Amino acid sequence: MDPILVMPNLRVSDLAAAEGWWSTLVGRGPDERPMDGLLEWRLGAGAGLQVWREPEAAGRSGCTISVTDLDAVAARLTTAGVAHEGVEQASSVRILRLADPDGNRVVLTD
């Protein structure tokens, strides 16, 4: 199977709050709103992200996103008021652990 587009989805309780947080993380608003309760971002060739309003499952999702300049992203998020513990060294990469307003785990890596 040759995937064309992989889009992890994260479940949230408050779509407006999630849109603000994810727009800050991605650096822009969603690319699409394909249906009520769903936001989508295109993150590059073959990659995207879906944020669903699904209160009963909110906070039980997670994803890892690779970025080109983790330090710059961490600084931008700090300036924007997004809480995090800073960049840390994992076994083979550096990571930045985040949680969206519902507690979904988001790990940025470079």
NORNORQUI-V488192 format. One record per pair of residues at least 12 apart in sequence whose ideal C-beta (glycine too) atoms are under 10 Angstrom apart, sorted by sequence separation. I is the first residue (numbers start at 1). J is the second residue. D is the distance in Angstrom with one decimal. If there is no record, write none. Layout:
# NORNORQUI-V488192
i:I j:J d:D
i:I j:J d:D
This chain:
# NORNORQUI-V488192
i:10 j:22 d:8.2
i:29 j:41 d:8.4
i:30 j:42 d:9.3
i:31 j:43 d:9.2
i:38 j:50 d:6.3
i:39 j:51 d:4.5
i:40 j:52 d:9.8
i:74 j:86 d:6.6
i:75 j:87 d:9.7
i:84 j:96 d:5.8
i:85 j:97 d:6.5
i:95 j:107 d:5.4
i:96 j:108 d:4.3
i:28 j:41 d:7.9
i:38 j:51 d:7.3
i:39 j:52 d:8.1
i:50 j:63 d:9.9
i:74 j:87 d:5.4
i:84 j:97 d:6.6
i:85 j:98 d:9.3
i:95 j:108 d:6.7
i:96 j:109 d:7.7
i:19 j:33 d:9.4
i:27 j:41 d:9.7
i:37 j:51 d:9.3
i:38 j:52 d:5.5
i:39 j:53 d:8.7
i:49 j:63 d:7.0
i:73 j:87 d:9.1
i:82 j:96 d:9.9
i:84 j:98 d:5.4
i:93 j:107 d:9.8
i:94 j:108 d:9.1
i:95 j:109 d:5.0
i:96 j:110 d:8.6
i:26 j:41 d:5.2
i:37 j:52 d:6.2
i:38 j:53 d:7.5
i:71 j:86 d:9.8
i:83 j:98 d:8.0
i:84 j:99 d:8.6
i:94 j:109 d:6.8
i:95 j:110 d:8.3
i:23 j:39 d:8.9
i:25 j:41 d:9.2
i:26 j:42 d:9.7
i:32 j:48 d:9.1
i:34 j:50 d:8.8
i:37 j:53 d:3.9
i:38 j:54 d:9.6
i:49 j:65 d:7.8
i:71 j:87 d:6.3
i:82 j:98 d:6.8
i:83 j:99 d:7.9
i:93 j:109 d:4.9
i:94 j:110 d:5.6
i:22 j:39 d:7.1
i:26 j:43 d:7.3
i:31 j:48 d:7.9
i:35 j:52 d:9.6
i:36 j:53 d:8.2
i:37 j:54 d:7.5
i:70 j:87 d:5.6
i:82 j:99 d:9.6
i:90 j:107 d:9.0
i:92 j:109 d:9.7
i:93 j:110 d:6.6
i:15 j:33 d:9.7
i:23 j:41 d:8.6
i:31 j:49 d:9.5
i:32 j:50 d:9.4
i:47 j:65 d:8.3
i:82 j:100 d:9.4
i:22 j:41 d:7.0
i:30 j:49 d:8.9
i:47 j:66 d:8.9
i:77 j:96 d:7.9
i:90 j:109 d:7.7
i:19 j:39 d:5.8
i:30 j:50 d:9.4
i:74 j:94 d:9.7
i:15 j:36 d:9.2
i:18 j:39 d:7.4
i:30 j:51 d:7.7
i:77 j:98 d:7.5
i:87 j:108 d:8.7
i:15 j:37 d:6.3
i:43 j:65 d:7.1
i:44 j:66 d:9.5
i:74 j:96 d:5.3
i:84 j:106 d:9.6
i:87 j:109 d:9.8
i:15 j:38 d:8.5
i:26 j:49 d:7.5
i:43 j:66 d:9.5
i:70 j:93 d:8.9
i:71 j:94 d:8.6
i:73 j:96 d:7.0
i:87 j:110 d:8.4
i:15 j:39 d:7.0
i:25 j:49 d:9.3
i:43 j:67 d:9.8
i:70 j:94 d:5.6
i:74 j:98 d:9.6
i:82 j:106 d:10.0
i:84 j:108 d:9.0
i:12 j:37 d:9.4
i:70 j:95 d:7.9
i:71 j:96 d:9.1
i:73 j:98 d:10.0
i:70 j:96 d:5.9
i:12 j:39 d:9.2
i:22 j:49 d:7.4
i:66 j:93 d:8.6
i:23 j:51 d:9.9
i:9 j:38 d:8.5
i:10 j:39 d:9.8
i:22 j:51 d:5.6
i:64 j:93 d:9.8
i:67 j:96 d:8.5
i:21 j:51 d:9.1
i:9 j:40 d:9.2
i:64 j:95 d:8.3
i:65 j:96 d:9.7
i:77 j:108 d:8.8
i:19 j:51 d:7.2
i:7 j:40 d:7.0
i:18 j:51 d:5.2
i:65 j:98 d:9.5
i:7 j:41 d:8.7
i:18 j:52 d:9.0
i:19 j:53 d:9.9
i:74 j:108 d:7.9
i:7 j:42 d:8.8
i:18 j:53 d:7.7
i:73 j:108 d:6.1
i:7 j:43 d:8.8
i:15 j:51 d:7.3
i:74 j:110 d:9.9
i:5 j:42 d:8.2
i:6 j:43 d:9.7
i:15 j:52 d:8.3
i:16 j:53 d:9.3
i:62 j:99 d:9.2
i:63 j:100 d:10.0
i:73 j:110 d:8.4
i:5 j:43 d:9.8
i:15 j:53 d:4.2
i:62 j:100 d:9.7
i:70 j:108 d:6.1
i:72 j:110 d:9.7
i:7 j:46 d:9.7
i:8 j:47 d:9.0
i:9 j:48 d:9.6
i:10 j:49 d:7.4
i:11 j:50 d:9.5
i:12 j:51 d:5.9
i:14 j:53 d:7.6
i:15 j:54 d:9.7
i:26 j:65 d:8.9
i:61 j:100 d:8.8
i:70 j:109 d:7.1
i:71 j:110 d:8.1
i:5 j:45 d:8.8
i:6 j:46 d:6.2
i:7 j:47 d:7.6
i:8 j:48 d:8.4
i:9 j:49 d:7.7
i:10 j:50 d:7.2
i:11 j:51 d:8.1
i:12 j:52 d:6.9
i:13 j:53 d:7.3
i:15 j:55 d:9.8
i:18 j:58 d:8.9
i:25 j:65 d:8.4
i:59 j:99 d:8.5
i:70 j:110 d:3.8
i:4 j:45 d:9.8
i:5 j:46 d:5.8
i:6 j:47 d:6.0
i:7 j:48 d:4.0
i:8 j:49 d:6.2
i:9 j:50 d:3.9
i:10 j:51 d:5.4
i:11 j:52 d:5.2
i:12 j:53 d:6.0
i:13 j:54 d:8.1
i:14 j:55 d:8.2
i:59 j:100 d:8.3
i:61 j:102 d:8.4
i:62 j:103 d:9.6
i:63 j:104 d:7.8
i:64 j:105 d:8.9
i:65 j:106 d:7.0
i:66 j:107 d:9.7
i:67 j:108 d:5.4
i:69 j:110 d:6.9
i:4 j:46 d:6.9
i:5 j:47 d:7.2
i:6 j:48 d:7.3
i:7 j:49 d:6.1
i:8 j:50 d:7.2
i:9 j:51 d:7.2
i:10 j:52 d:7.2
i:11 j:53 d:7.9
i:12 j:54 d:7.2
i:13 j:55 d:4.2
i:58 j:100 d:9.3
i:59 j:101 d:9.0
i:60 j:102 d:8.7
i:61 j:103 d:9.3
i:62 j:104 d:5.9
i:63 j:105 d:7.7
i:64 j:106 d:7.9
i:65 j:107 d:7.4
i:66 j:108 d:7.7
i:67 j:109 d:7.3
i:68 j:110 d:6.8
i:3 j:46 d:6.7
i:5 j:48 d:5.7
i:6 j:49 d:9.7
i:7 j:50 d:5.0
i:8 j:51 d:9.9
i:9 j:52 d:5.5
i:11 j:54 d:4.1
i:12 j:55 d:7.9
i:13 j:56 d:8.7
i:58 j:101 d:9.0
i:59 j:102 d:4.2
i:60 j:103 d:8.5
i:61 j:104 d:4.6
i:62 j:105 d:3.6
i:63 j:106 d:6.0
i:64 j:107 d:4.6
i:65 j:108 d:5.5
i:66 j:109 d:5.3
i:67 j:110 d:5.7
i:2 j:46 d:9.8
i:3 j:47 d:9.9
i:10 j:54 d:9.4
i:11 j:55 d:8.1
i:13 j:57 d:9.2
i:14 j:58 d:8.3
i:58 j:102 d:4.2
i:59 j:103 d:3.9
i:60 j:104 d:7.5
i:61 j:105 d:7.6
i:62 j:106 d:6.8
i:63 j:107 d:7.5
i:64 j:108 d:7.7
i:65 j:109 d:7.4
i:66 j:110 d:6.9
i:9 j:54 d:8.9
i:11 j:56 d:8.3
i:12 j:57 d:9.1
i:13 j:58 d:4.0
i:57 j:102 d:9.5
i:58 j:103 d:7.8
i:59 j:104 d:5.8
i:60 j:105 d:9.5
i:61 j:106 d:9.2
i:62 j:107 d:7.4
i:63 j:108 d:9.8
i:64 j:109 d:6.1
i:11 j:57 d:4.2
i:12 j:58 d:5.2
i:13 j:59 d:7.8
i:27 j:73 d:8.7
i:58 j:104 d:7.7
i:59 j:105 d:9.0
i:10 j:57 d:9.7
i:11 j:58 d:5.2
i:12 j:59 d:8.0
i:55 j:102 d:8.8
i:10 j:58 d:8.8
i:11 j:59 d:7.5
i:25 j:73 d:8.4
i:54 j:102 d:9.9
i:10 j:59 d:9.1
i:11 j:60 d:6.4
i:12 j:61 d:8.5
i:27 j:76 d:7.6
i:51 j:100 d:8.3
i:10 j:60 d:9.1
i:11 j:61 d:5.2
i:27 j:77 d:10.0
i:10 j:61 d:4.1
i:25 j:76 d:9.2
i:51 j:102 d:9.9
i:9 j:61 d:6.8
i:10 j:62 d:7.5
i:24 j:76 d:8.5
i:25 j:77 d:7.0
i:8 j:61 d:7.5
i:10 j:63 d:6.5
i:24 j:77 d:7.1
i:27 j:80 d:9.6
i:51 j:104 d:8.9
i:8 j:62 d:8.1
i:9 j:63 d:8.6
i:8 j:63 d:4.2
i:24 j:79 d:9.9
i:25 j:80 d:8.7
i:7 j:63 d:9.6
i:8 j:64 d:8.6
i:24 j:80 d:4.9
i:8 j:65 d:8.9
i:23 j:80 d:9.9
i:24 j:81 d:8.2
i:25 j:82 d:7.0
i:49 j:106 d:9.7
i:24 j:82 d:6.0
i:21 j:80 d:9.5
i:21 j:82 d:7.3
i:25 j:98 d:7.3
i:25 j:100 d:8.0
i:21 j:98 d:9.2
i:21 j:99 d:9.6
i:22 j:100 d:6.9
i:21 j:100 d:5.2
i:22 j:101 d:9.5
i:21 j:101 d:5.4
i:20 j:101 d:8.4
i:21 j:102 d:9.2
i:25 j:106 d:7.2
i:18 j:100 d:6.3
i:22 j:104 d:9.8
i:17 j:100 d:8.7
i:18 j:101 d:6.2
i:21 j:104 d:9.7
i:25 j:108 d:8.4
i:17 j:101 d:4.8
i:18 j:102 d:7.1
i:22 j:106 d:9.0
i:17 j:102 d:8.3
i:21 j:106 d:9.4
i:18 j:104 d:8.8
i:14 j:101 d:6.8
i:12 j:100 d:6.9
i:13 j:101 d:8.2
i:14 j:102 d:7.7
i:12 j:101 d:7.2
i:13 j:102 d:5.6
i:10 j:100 d:6.7
i:12 j:102 d:4.9
i:13 j:103 d:10.0
i:11 j:102 d:7.4
i:12 j:103 d:9.7
i:10 j:102 d:8.0
i:12 j:104 d:7.2
i:11 j:104 d:7.3
i:10 j:104 d:4.6
i:9 j:104 d:10.0
i:10 j:105 d:9.1
i:8 j:104 d:10.0
i:10 j:106 d:7.9
i:8 j:106 d:9.9
